[in-house]
């Protein structure tokens, strides 16, 4: 039985999946460390608020999470399947963006916000 060569499309899909696996292995530990730092900053923000420098650090870490996800999404051979498998990641990346809505709530301390 003759062995048929893989089609270019299958080779590309295989190469993308391999690259995605290598990227995940390379970035897994640094992203875990950043996630714990970001979680600590989030707790601190909820408890007492963050000074401007730490808010910038928090935003930069969040931006790195977004870049990591977008890079993986761009490499993934089937974008819709990748989004279906990583829906929780998409949700967790979008939720911090909703923090901007805090601007619209009142402070509760003055007459105009009460």
N, CA, C and O atoms as a GROMACS GRO file, in nm:
protein
  456
    1UNK      N    1   0.085  -0.117   0.000
    1UNK     CA    2   0.000   0.000   0.000
    1UNK      C    3   0.090   0.123   0.000
    1UNK      O    4   0.175   0.138   0.088
    2UNK      N    5   0.073   0.212  -0.098
    2UNK     CA    6   0.159   0.329  -0.106
    2UNK      C    7   0.126   0.430   0.004
    2UNK      O    8   0.010   0.447   0.042
    3UNK      N    9   0.229   0.495   0.055
    3UNK     CA   10   0.213   0.597   0.157
    3UNK      C   11   0.194   0.731   0.087
    3UNK      O   12   0.276   0.772   0.004
    4UNK      N   13   0.087   0.798   0.121
    4UNK     CA   14   0.060   0.928   0.058
    4UNK      C   15   0.118   1.038   0.145
    4UNK      O   16   0.116   1.031   0.268
    5UNK      N   17   0.169   1.138   0.080
    5UNK     CA   18   0.226   1.253   0.150
    5UNK      C   19   0.114   1.338   0.207
    5UNK      O   20   0.009   1.352   0.144
    6UNK      N   21   0.135   1.395   0.324
    6UNK     CA   22   0.031   1.482   0.380
    6UNK      C   23   0.009   1.605   0.292
    6UNK      O   24   0.102   1.656   0.230
    7UNK      N   25  -0.112   1.650   0.289
    7UNK     CA   26  -0.144   1.768   0.211
    7UNK      C   27  -0.087   1.892   0.281
    7UNK      O   28  -0.071   1.893   0.403
    8UNK      N   29  -0.056   1.996   0.202
    8UNK     CA   30   0.000   2.118   0.261
    8UNK      C   31  -0.089   2.176   0.371
    8UNK      O   32  -0.038   2.230   0.470
    9UNK      N   33  -0.219   2.167   0.355
    9UNK     CA   34  -0.311   2.222   0.453
    9UNK      C   35  -0.299   2.146   0.586
    9UNK      O   36  -0.302   2.207   0.693
   10UNK      N   37  -0.285   2.016   0.579
   10UNK     CA   38  -0.268   1.935   0.700
   10UNK      C   39  -0.133   1.963   0.765
   10UNK      O   40  -0.122   1.965   0.888
   11UNK      N   41  -0.031   1.983   0.683
   11UNK     CA   42   0.102   2.016   0.736
   11UNK      C   43   0.100   2.150   0.809
   11UNK      O   44   0.160   2.164   0.916
   12UNK      N   45   0.032   2.247   0.752
   12UNK     CA   46   0.021   2.378   0.814
   12UNK      C   47  -0.053   2.369   0.947
   12UNK      O   48  -0.012   2.429   1.046
   13UNK      N   49  -0.163   2.293   0.949
   13UNK     CA   50  -0.239   2.276   1.073
   13UNK      C   51  -0.152   2.209   1.180
   13UNK      O   52  -0.153   2.251   1.295
   14UNK      N   53  -0.079   2.107   1.141
   14UNK     CA   54   0.009   2.037   1.234
   14UNK      C   55   0.119   2.130   1.285
   14UNK      O   56   0.151   2.128   1.404
   15UNK      N   57   0.176   2.210   1.197
   15UNK     CA   58   0.281   2.304   1.237
   15UNK      C   59   0.226   2.409   1.333
   15UNK      O   60   0.293   2.447   1.429
   16UNK      N   61   0.106   2.456   1.307
   16UNK     CA   62   0.045   2.555   1.396
   16UNK      C   63   0.016   2.496   1.535
   16UNK      O   64   0.040   2.561   1.637
   17UNK      N   65  -0.034   2.373   1.537
   17UNK     CA   66  -0.060   2.308   1.666
   17UNK      C   67   0.069   2.285   1.743
   17UNK      O   68   0.072   2.301   1.865
   18UNK      N   69   0.175   2.248   1.674
   18UNK     CA   70   0.304   2.228   1.738
   18UNK      C   71   0.357   2.360   1.793
   18UNK      O   72   0.407   2.366   1.905
   19UNK      N   73   0.347   2.466   1.714
   19UNK     CA   74   0.392   2.598   1.757
   19UNK      C   75   0.311   2.645   1.877
   19UNK      O   76   0.366   2.704   1.971
   20UNK      N   77   0.182   2.621   1.875
   20UNK     CA   78   0.095   2.658   1.986
   20UNK      C   79   0.135   2.583   2.114
   20UNK      O   80   0.138   2.642   2.222
   21UNK      N   81   0.167   2.456   2.101
   21UNK     CA   82   0.210   2.377   2.217
   21UNK      C   83   0.343   2.429   2.271
   21UNK      O   84   0.362   2.438   2.392
   22UNK      N   85   0.436   2.464   2.181
   22UNK     CA   86   0.565   2.518   2.225
   22UNK      C   87   0.547   2.654   2.294
   22UNK      O   88   0.611   2.681   2.395
   23UNK      N   89   0.462   2.737   2.239
   23UNK     CA   90   0.436   2.868   2.298
   23UNK      C   91   0.376   2.852   2.438
   23UNK      O   92   0.416   2.921   2.532
   24UNK      N   93   0.281   2.761   2.450
   24UNK     CA   94   0.219   2.737   2.579
   24UNK      C   95   0.322   2.688   2.681
   24UNK      O   96   0.322   2.732   2.796
   25UNK      N   97   0.407   2.596   2.640
   25UNK     CA   98   0.511   2.545   2.730
   25UNK      C   99   0.609   2.654   2.770
   25UNK      O  100   0.654   2.658   2.885
   26UNK      N  101   0.643   2.741   2.677
   26UNK     CA  102   0.738   2.848   2.704
   26UNK      C  103   0.683   2.954   2.798
   26UNK      O  104   0.754   3.003   2.886
   27UNK      N  105   0.556   2.989   2.781
   27UNK     CA  106   0.497   3.100   2.857
   27UNK      C  107   0.417   3.058   2.980
   27UNK      O  108   0.372   3.144   3.055
   28UNK      N  109   0.400   2.930   3.001
   28UNK     CA  110   0.314   2.885   3.110
   28UNK      C  111   0.361   2.935   3.247
   28UNK      O  112   0.282   2.995   3.320
   29UNK      N  113   0.484   2.912   3.282
   29UNK     CA  114   0.533   2.953   3.415
   29UNK      C  115   0.533   3.105   3.434
   29UNK      O  116   0.485   3.154   3.536
   30UNK      N  117   0.587   3.181   3.337
   30UNK     CA  118   0.582   3.327   3.357
   30UNK      C  119   0.439   3.381   3.370
   30UNK      O  120   0.414   3.473   3.448
   31UNK      N  121   0.346   3.323   3.296
   31UNK     CA  122   0.208   3.371   3.304
   31UNK      C  123   0.144   3.331   3.437
   31UNK      O  124   0.059   3.404   3.489
   32UNK      N  125   0.182   3.217   3.492
   32UNK     CA  126   0.129   3.177   3.623
   32UNK      C  127   0.180   3.273   3.730
   32UNK      O  128   0.103   3.317   3.816
   33UNK      N  129   0.309   3.306   3.724
   33UNK     CA  130   0.365   3.402   3.820
   33UNK      C  131   0.294   3.537   3.808
   33UNK      O  132   0.256   3.597   3.909
   34UNK      N  133   0.276   3.584   3.685
   34UNK     CA  134   0.206   3.711   3.664
   34UNK      C  135   0.062   3.705   3.714
   34UNK      O  136   0.009   3.804   3.764
   35UNK      N  137  -0.001   3.589   3.699
   35UNK     CA  138  -0.140   3.579   3.744
   35UNK      C  139  -0.150   3.591   3.896
   35UNK      O  140  -0.244   3.652   3.946
   36UNK      N  141  -0.053   3.536   3.969
   36UNK     CA  142  -0.056   3.551   4.115
   36UNK      C  143  -0.027   3.695   4.156
   36UNK      O  144  -0.088   3.747   4.250
   37UNK      N  145   0.066   3.760   4.086
   37UNK     CA  146   0.094   3.901   4.115
   37UNK      C  147  -0.032   3.984   4.087
   37UNK      O  148  -0.069   4.070   4.167
   38UNK      N  149  -0.095   3.958   3.974
   38UNK     CA  150  -0.214   4.034   3.937
   38UNK      C  151  -0.328   4.008   4.035
   38UNK      O  152  -0.403   4.100   4.070
   39UNK      N  153  -0.342   3.883   4.080
   39UNK     CA  154  -0.446   3.851   4.177
   39UNK      C  155  -0.422   3.927   4.308
   39UNK      O  156  -0.516   3.979   4.368
   40UNK      N  157  -0.296   3.932   4.351
   40UNK     CA  158  -0.264   4.009   4.471
   40UNK      C  159  -0.297   4.156   4.455
   40UNK      O  160  -0.350   4.220   4.546
   41UNK      N  161  -0.266   4.210   4.338
   41UNK     CA  162  -0.299   4.351   4.310
   41UNK      C  163  -0.449   4.373   4.307
   41UNK      O  164  -0.498   4.476   4.352
   42UNK      N  165  -0.522   4.276   4.254
   42UNK     CA  166  -0.668   4.287   4.248
   42UNK      C  167  -0.727   4.289   4.388
   42UNK      O  168  -0.815   4.370   4.418
   43UNK      N  169  -0.680   4.200   4.474
   43UNK     CA  170  -0.728   4.197   4.612
   43UNK      C  171  -0.695   4.328   4.682
   43UNK      O  172  -0.780   4.386   4.751
   44UNK      N  173  -0.573   4.375   4.665
   44UNK     CA  174  -0.532   4.502   4.725
   44UNK      C  175  -0.619   4.616   4.674
   44UNK      O  176  -0.657   4.706   4.750
   45UNK      N  177  -0.649   4.614   4.545
   45UNK     CA  178  -0.734   4.718   4.486
   45UNK      C  179  -0.874   4.715   4.546
   45UNK      O  180  -0.931   4.820   4.574
   46UNK      N  181  -0.928   4.597   4.566
   46UNK     CA  182  -1.063   4.586   4.623
   46UNK      C  183  -1.066   4.625   4.770
   46UNK      O  184  -1.166   4.680   4.817
   47UNK      N  185  -0.958   4.598   4.842
   47UNK     CA  186  -0.955   4.626   4.986
   47UNK      C  187  -0.929   4.773   5.014
   47UNK      O  188  -1.001   4.835   5.093
   48UNK      N  189  -0.827   4.829   4.950
   48UNK     CA  190  -0.790   4.967   4.985
   48UNK      C  191  -0.762   5.056   4.866
   48UNK      O  192  -0.732   5.174   4.883
   49UNK      N  193  -0.770   5.004   4.748
   49UNK     CA  194  -0.736   5.082   4.629
   49UNK      C  195  -0.587   5.074   4.602
   49UNK      O  196  -0.507   5.047   4.691
   50UNK      N  197  -0.551   5.098   4.478
   50UNK     CA  198  -0.410   5.091   4.439
   50UNK      C  199  -0.354   5.231   4.416
   50UNK      O  200  -0.421   5.318   4.361
   51UNK      N  201  -0.229   5.252   4.458
   51UNK     CA  202  -0.162   5.376   4.418
   51UNK      C  203  -0.142   5.375   4.266
   51UNK      O  204  -0.143   5.268   4.205
   52UNK      N  205  -0.125   5.490   4.206
   52UNK     CA  206  -0.113   5.497   4.060
   52UNK      C  207  -0.007   5.404   4.000
   52UNK      O  208  -0.029   5.345   3.894
   53UNK      N  209   0.107   5.391   4.066
   53UNK     CA  210   0.214   5.305   4.011
   53UNK      C  211   0.169   5.159   4.005
   53UNK      O  212   0.192   5.091   3.906
   54UNK      N  213   0.106   5.111   4.112
   54UNK     CA  214   0.059   4.973   4.113
   54UNK      C  215  -0.058   4.952   4.018
   54UNK      O  216  -0.076   4.843   3.964
   55UNK      N  217  -0.138   5.056   3.996
   55UNK     CA  218  -0.247   5.046   3.897
   55UNK      C  219  -0.188   5.028   3.758
   55UNK      O  220  -0.240   4.950   3.678
   56UNK      N  221  -0.080   5.099   3.730
   56UNK     CA  222  -0.012   5.083   3.601
   56UNK      C  223   0.043   4.943   3.587
   56UNK      O  224   0.030   4.880   3.481
   57UNK      N  225   0.106   4.891   3.694
   57UNK     CA  226   0.159   4.754   3.691
   57UNK      C  227   0.046   4.655   3.664
   57UNK      O  228   0.061   4.563   3.583
   58UNK      N  229  -0.066   4.672   3.732
   58UNK     CA  230  -0.182   4.585   3.713
   58UNK      C  231  -0.231   4.589   3.568
   58UNK      O  232  -0.260   4.485   3.508
   59UNK      N  233  -0.239   4.709   3.512
   59UNK     CA  234  -0.285   4.724   3.374
   59UNK      C  235  -0.186   4.663   3.275
   59UNK      O  236  -0.227   4.604   3.174
   60UNK      N  237  -0.056   4.676   3.302
   60UNK     CA  238   0.045   4.617   3.213
   60UNK      C  239   0.034   4.465   3.216
   60UNK      O  240   0.042   4.400   3.112
   61UNK      N  241   0.017   4.407   3.335
   61UNK     CA  242   0.003   4.261   3.345
   61UNK      C  243  -0.121   4.215   3.269
   61UNK      O  244  -0.117   4.116   3.196
   62UNK      N  245  -0.231   4.286   3.287
   62UNK     CA  246  -0.354   4.252   3.215
   62UNK      C  247  -0.330   4.260   3.064
   62UNK      O  248  -0.377   4.174   2.990
   63UNK      N  249  -0.259   4.362   3.020
   63UNK     CA  250  -0.226   4.375   2.878
   63UNK      C  251  -0.141   4.258   2.829
   63UNK      O  252  -0.159   4.211   2.717
   64UNK      N  253  -0.049   4.210   2.912
   64UNK     CA  254   0.032   4.094   2.875
   64UNK      C  255  -0.054   3.969   2.862
   64UNK      O  256  -0.030   3.886   2.773
   65UNK      N  257  -0.153   3.954   2.949
   65UNK     CA  258  -0.246   3.842   2.937
   65UNK      C  259  -0.321   3.849   2.803
   65UNK      O  260  -0.339   3.748   2.736
   66UNK      N  261  -0.364   3.968   2.768
   66UNK     CA  262  -0.436   3.986   2.641
   66UNK      C  263  -0.345   3.955   2.523
   66UNK      O  264  -0.386   3.888   2.428
   67UNK      N  265  -0.222   4.005   2.527
   67UNK     CA  266  -0.127   3.977   2.418
   67UNK      C  267  -0.100   3.828   2.406
   67UNK      O  268  -0.094   3.775   2.294
   68UNK      N  269  -0.084   3.760   2.518
   68UNK     CA  270  -0.062   3.615   2.517
   68UNK      C  271  -0.178   3.543   2.451
   68UNK      O  272  -0.159   3.455   2.368
   69UNK      N  273  -0.300   3.583   2.489
   69UNK     CA  274  -0.419   3.519   2.431
   69UNK      C  275  -0.429   3.548   2.282
   69UNK      O  276  -0.457   3.457   2.203
   70UNK      N  277  -0.407   3.673   2.242
   70UNK     CA  278  -0.419   3.708   2.100
   70UNK      C  279  -0.312   3.638   2.016
   70UNK      O  280  -0.339   3.599   1.902
   71UNK      N  281  -0.193   3.623   2.070
   71UNK     CA  282  -0.087   3.550   2.000
   71UNK      C  283  -0.128   3.404   1.979
   71UNK      O  284  -0.114   3.350   1.870
   72UNK      N  285  -0.178   3.341   2.086
   72UNK     CA  286  -0.222   3.202   2.074
   72UNK      C  287  -0.339   3.190   1.977
   72UNK      O  288  -0.345   3.096   1.898
   73UNK      N  289  -0.432   3.284   1.982
   73UNK     CA  290  -0.546   3.282   1.890
   73UNK      C  291  -0.501   3.297   1.745
   73UNK      O  292  -0.555   3.232   1.656
   74UNK      N  293  -0.402   3.383   1.722
   74UNK     CA  294  -0.356   3.403   1.585
   74UNK      C  295  -0.283   3.280   1.532
   74UNK      O  296  -0.283   3.255   1.411
   75UNK      N  297  -0.221   3.203   1.620
   75UNK     CA  298  -0.150   3.082   1.577
   75UNK      C  299  -0.246   2.964   1.560
   75UNK      O  300  -0.223   2.878   1.475
   76UNK      N  301  -0.352   2.959   1.640
   76UNK     CA  302  -0.445   2.846   1.637
   76UNK      C  303  -0.499   2.824   1.496
   76UNK      O  304  -0.540   2.918   1.429
   77UNK      N  305  -0.497   2.698   1.451
   77UNK     CA  306  -0.545   2.670   1.315
   77UNK      C  307  -0.695   2.689   1.298
   77UNK      O  308  -0.740   2.729   1.191
   78UNK      N  309  -0.773   2.661   1.401
   78UNK     CA  310  -0.918   2.677   1.395
   78UNK      C  311  -0.959   2.776   1.503
   78UNK      O  312  -0.974   2.740   1.620
   79UNK      N  313  -0.978   2.901   1.462
   79UNK     CA  314  -1.004   3.009   1.557
   79UNK      C  315  -1.133   2.987   1.638
   79UNK      O  316  -1.134   3.007   1.759
   80UNK      N  317  -1.240   2.946   1.571
   80UNK     CA  318  -1.367   2.928   1.642
   80UNK      C  319  -1.356   2.814   1.742
   80UNK      O  320  -1.410   2.824   1.852
   81UNK      N  321  -1.287   2.707   1.708
   81UNK     CA  322  -1.268   2.596   1.802
   81UNK      C  323  -1.182   2.641   1.921
   81UNK      O  324  -1.209   2.602   2.035
   82UNK      N  325  -1.081   2.721   1.894
   82UNK     CA  326  -0.995   2.772   2.002
   82UNK      C  327  -1.076   2.860   2.096
   82UNK      O  328  -1.061   2.850   2.218
   83UNK      N  329  -1.162   2.945   2.041
   83UNK     CA  330  -1.246   3.031   2.125
   83UNK      C  331  -1.346   2.949   2.207
   83UNK      O  332  -1.373   2.981   2.322
   84UNK      N  333  -1.401   2.843   2.147
   84UNK     CA  334  -1.494   2.758   2.220
   84UNK      C  335  -1.424   2.688   2.337
   84UNK      O  336  -1.482   2.677   2.445
   85UNK      N  337  -1.302   2.642   2.315
   85UNK     CA  338  -1.229   2.571   2.420
   85UNK      C  339  -1.176   2.667   2.527
   85UNK      O  340  -1.148   2.625   2.639
   86UNK      N  341  -1.160   2.793   2.493
   86UNK     CA  342  -1.102   2.890   2.586
   86UNK      C  343  -1.199   3.003   2.621
   86UNK      O  344  -1.157   3.117   2.642
   87UNK      N  345  -1.327   2.972   2.628
   87UNK     CA  346  -1.428   3.074   2.656
   87UNK      C  347  -1.408   3.135   2.794
   87UNK      O  348  -1.436   3.254   2.814
   88UNK      N  349  -1.361   3.055   2.889
   88UNK     CA  350  -1.340   3.108   3.023
   88UNK      C  351  -1.225   3.209   3.024
   88UNK      O  352  -1.229   3.308   3.098
   89UNK      N  353  -1.123   3.184   2.944
   89UNK     CA  354  -1.012   3.279   2.932
   89UNK      C  355  -1.062   3.410   2.872
   89UNK      O  356  -1.026   3.518   2.920
   90UNK      N  357  -1.144   3.401   2.770
   90UNK     CA  358  -1.200   3.522   2.708
   90UNK      C  359  -1.279   3.601   2.811
   90UNK      O  360  -1.266   3.723   2.821
   91UNK      N  361  -1.361   3.532   2.888
   91UNK     CA  362  -1.441   3.598   2.991
   91UNK      C  363  -1.352   3.663   3.097
   91UNK      O  364  -1.376   3.776   3.139
   92UNK      N  365  -1.248   3.592   3.139
   92UNK     CA  366  -1.160   3.647   3.243
   92UNK      C  367  -1.078   3.765   3.191
   92UNK      O  368  -1.036   3.849   3.270
   93UNK      N  369  -1.055   3.772   3.062
   93UNK     CA  370  -0.984   3.887   3.006
   93UNK      C  371  -1.076   4.007   2.988
   93UNK      O  372  -1.031   4.121   2.992
   94UNK      N  373  -1.204   3.981   2.970
   94UNK     CA  374  -1.300   4.090   2.950
   94UNK      C  375  -1.348   4.150   3.082
   94UNK      O  376  -1.377   4.270   3.087
   95UNK      N  377  -1.358   4.071   3.186
   95UNK     CA  378  -1.412   4.121   3.313
   95UNK      C  379  -1.333   4.238   3.371
   95UNK      O  380  -1.396   4.334   3.417
   96UNK      N  381  -1.200   4.237   3.370
   96UNK     CA  382  -1.131   4.356   3.423
   96UNK      C  383  -1.163   4.483   3.346
   96UNK      O  384  -1.154   4.593   3.402
   97UNK      N  385  -1.198   4.470   3.220
   97UNK     CA  386  -1.235   4.589   3.143
   97UNK      C  387  -1.360   4.654   3.199
   97UNK      O  388  -1.381   4.774   3.182
   98UNK      N  389  -1.444   4.576   3.265
   98UNK     CA  390  -1.566   4.630   3.322
   98UNK      C  391  -1.539   4.714   3.447
   98UNK      O  392  -1.629   4.782   3.496
   99UNK      N  393  -1.416   4.710   3.498
   99UNK     CA  394  -1.382   4.794   3.613
   99UNK      C  395  -1.399   4.942   3.580
   99UNK      O  396  -1.419   5.024   3.669
  100UNK      N  397  -1.393   4.974   3.453
  100UNK     CA  398  -1.408   5.114   3.413
  100UNK      C  399  -1.548   5.165   3.451
  100UNK      O  400  -1.568   5.285   3.468
  101UNK      N  401  -1.643   5.073   3.466
  101UNK     CA  402  -1.779   5.113   3.502
  101UNK      C  403  -1.786   5.167   3.644
  101UNK      O  404  -1.884   5.231   3.681
  102UNK      N  405  -1.681   5.142   3.725
  102UNK     CA  406  -1.679   5.196   3.861
  102UNK      C  407  -1.680   5.348   3.859
  102UNK      O  408  -1.721   5.412   3.956
  103UNK      N  409  -1.635   5.406   3.751
  103UNK     CA  410  -1.633   5.552   3.739
  103UNK      C  411  -1.773   5.608   3.751
  103UNK      O  412  -1.793   5.719   3.801
  104UNK      N  413  -1.872   5.531   3.703
  104UNK     CA  414  -2.009   5.580   3.699
  104UNK      C  415  -2.087   5.562   3.829
  104UNK      O  416  -2.198   5.613   3.842
  105UNK      N  417  -2.030   5.489   3.923
  105UNK     CA  418  -2.100   5.475   4.050
  105UNK      C  419  -2.058   5.589   4.142
  105UNK      O  420  -1.945   5.637   4.134
  106UNK      N  421  -2.145   5.630   4.227
  106UNK     CA  422  -2.117   5.740   4.317
  106UNK      C  423  -2.026   5.698   4.431
  106UNK      O  424  -2.010   5.580   4.460
  107UNK      N  425  -1.967   5.795   4.494
  107UNK     CA  426  -1.878   5.766   4.605
  107UNK      C  427  -1.957   5.733   4.732
  107UNK      O  428  -1.906   5.666   4.821
  108UNK      N  429  -2.081   5.779   4.741
  108UNK     CA  430  -2.164   5.750   4.855
  108UNK      C  431  -2.136   5.838   4.977
  108UNK      O  432  -2.204   5.825   5.079
  109UNK      N  433  -2.038   5.926   4.966
  109UNK     CA  434  -2.001   6.009   5.080
  109UNK      C  435  -2.055   6.151   5.069
  109UNK      O  436  -2.066   6.221   5.170
  110UNK      N  437  -2.088   6.194   4.952
  110UNK     CA  438  -2.132   6.333   4.939
  110UNK      C  439  -2.279   6.337   4.898
  110UNK      O  440  -2.337   6.235   4.860
  111UNK      N  441  -2.338   6.453   4.906
  111UNK     CA  442  -2.480   6.470   4.878
  111UNK      C  443  -2.514   6.441   4.731
  111UNK      O  444  -2.622   6.392   4.700
  112UNK      N  445  -2.420   6.472   4.641
  112UNK     CA  446  -2.451   6.452   4.498
  112UNK      C  447  -2.448   6.306   4.458
  112UNK      O  448  -2.508   6.269   4.357
  113UNK      N  449  -2.380   6.220   4.534
  113UNK     CA  450  -2.370   6.078   4.500
  113UNK      C  451  -2.464   5.991   4.581
  113UNK      O  452  -2.489   5.877   4.542
  114UNK      N  453  -2.516   6.042   4.690
  114UNK     CA  454  -2.598   5.960   4.779
  114UNK      C  455  -2.734   5.934   4.719
  114UNK      O  456  -2.817   5.866   4.781
   0.00000   0.00000   0.00000
